[in-house]
Amino acid sequence: MPFRSQCVCPSPHSVAMPIERGNRIPWLCARDNCRVEAPRPNPFSRPHGVADPPVYAPRQDVDERIAMLTGQLANLQFTQGLRLLGTRGSGKTTVLLRLRNLIRARGWLAPYFARRPGMPITAQLADAVSQAIRERGGRDPLRSAARRQTHWKASGKVPFTPIELGFESNAPEAGGDTFALVKDAIREHLVNATPVVLLIDEADFLTAAEVEDTILDIAHDAALDDLPFAVVSGGTTQEYLAAMDGVLTSSGALTEAVELKRLTDSEAFQVVTGTAALGGQDWSHSAILPEFISVARGVPRHLQVMGFRAYEAVPRIGLDDGLRDAICSCRQQRDHLIAKVARSPAEQTAILAIERILRDGRVHRWHLHRAVDASLRSTSGESIDFDDCIIRLQQAGLVEAHTDWTLEWV
């Protein structure tokens, strides 16, 4: 529930503010004659529904391509799609949602959904398109058709979204081919010179059949008539890249895979200090901040989690100790993950060796395998399933795999 200060002055501090979680740090109203305290939310938190973080770091590797994509769409051209690749917490969702905001600001259509296993792709796609049309203020043909086609139900229930109609596109409850309604709705916008950008998060869960039957179908039709359509997706695996590459290549568009890089120290410094400043804390002068940034290793998710903890601790124990507390918490979490991944003492020894080697920079997978085997032979004489161990480290977010077969410690 939103919190509203009891202050009645016209200060902006007295407006309703959502409180997500964590300690409530009091601050005073801007008016000199007002001493009402109100909580200030932690700026490092990401409340549900917030598309962008408080401070967005410039990411040259992505921003240039987004500018190119929007420029081609502005010229009403079918453009190349983007396939974002990165580990958990690397900022894929933030980039997709930020792009959605940019597309909306131009008055274009930006259907967005995060793929969920077990839920039919047609239902998710229909719901995303329906919501995007309503947000743009247009008449939603999907909802209108849904209401007409389900009116015969004895219960009289009128669904509000295509997902409520039934998961199979040809099910009687859906009243016919839901996907055909989706295609018609998208094409109507394209023909009327309204660019459409389909944004797909968690694209690792897309199957080859789903890609071919839905996304490829829409993209192919748009490419034939050179209509302003693009697909931008985000995922973590090489299989996802290959599947989406097939979509874009078959539809005649150029393809480009963008591997999200970590933030540089200067970018991370800008994000951390800028976000803290929004909450009234000045971290720029701290001697501990360089170590804080080094431990986060340029991973946006780490900066967010560590920053949240530090922001909560600073009013109690001071700036430097608050940053140290966040650093200690991050290292404890890392040790917990290592212990959780390791299935034997030999694997724990191997993981520590992997961490020691990869902290110096990227290492080719084959060279790392040889170095870990040599380390195990010199200590316990045991062996491990290296590939399986690396997969589990990736799933835990400890190791990042790059397209050139190199590995990096996160």
Stockholm file with secondary structure:
# STOCKHOLM 1.0

chainA/1-410         MPFRSQCVCPSPHSVAMPIERGNRIPWLCARDNCRVEAPRPNPFSRPHGVADPPVYAPRQDVDERIAMLTGQLANLQFTQGLRLLGTRGSGKTTVLLRLRNLIRARGWLAPYFARRPGMPITAQLADAVSQAIRERGGRDPLRSAARRQTHWKASGKVPFTPIELGFESNAPEAGGDTFALVKDAIREHLVNATPVVLLIDEADFLTAAEVEDTILDIAHDAALDDLPFAVVSGGTTQEYLAAMDGVLTSSGALTEAVELKRLTDSEAFQVVTGTAALGGQDWSHSAILPEFISVARGVPRHLQVMGFRAYEAVPRIGLDDGLRDAICSCRQQRDHLIAKVARSPAEQTAILAIERILRDGRVHRWHLHRAVDASLRSTSGESIDFDDCIIRLQQAGLVEAHTDWTLEWV
#=GR chainA/1-410 SS CEECCSCCSSCGGGSCEECCSSCCEEEECSSTTCCCEEEECCTTCCCTTCCSCSSCCCCHHHHHHHHHHHHHHHTTCCCCCEEEECCTTSSHHHHHHHHHHHHHHTTCBCCEEECCTTSCHHHHHHHHHHHHHHHTTCCCHHHHHHHHHTTTCTTCCCCSSGGGGCSSTTSGGGTSCHHHHHHHHHHHHHHTTCCEEEEEESGGGCCHHHIIIIIHHHHHHHHHTTCSEEEEEEESSHHHHHHHHHHHHHTTCCCCEEECCCCCHHHHHHHHHHHHHHTTCCCTTCSSHHHHHHHHTTCHHHHHHHHHHHHHHHHHHCHHHHHHHHHHHHHHHHHHHHHHHCCSHHHHHHHHHHHHHHTTSCEEHHHHHHHHHHHHHHHTCCCCCHHHHHHHHHHTTSEEECTTSEEEEC
#=GC SS_cons         CEECCSCCSSCGGGSCEECCSSCCEEEECSSTTCCCEEEECCTTCCCTTCCSCSSCCCCHHHHHHHHHHHHHHHTTCCCCCEEEECCTTSSHHHHHHHHHHHHHHTTCBCCEEECCTTSCHHHHHHHHHHHHHHHTTCCCHHHHHHHHHTTTCTTCCCCSSGGGGCSSTTSGGGTSCHHHHHHHHHHHHHHTTCCEEEEEESGGGCCHHHIIIIIHHHHHHHHHTTCSEEEEEEESSHHHHHHHHHHHHHTTCCCCEEECCCCCHHHHHHHHHHHHHHTTCCCTTCSSHHHHHHHHTTCHHHHHHHHHHHHHHHHHHCHHHHHHHHHHHHHHHHHHHHHHHCCSHHHHHHHHHHHHHHTTSCEEHHHHHHHHHHHHHHHTCCCCCHHHHHHHHHHTTSEEECTTSEEEEC
//
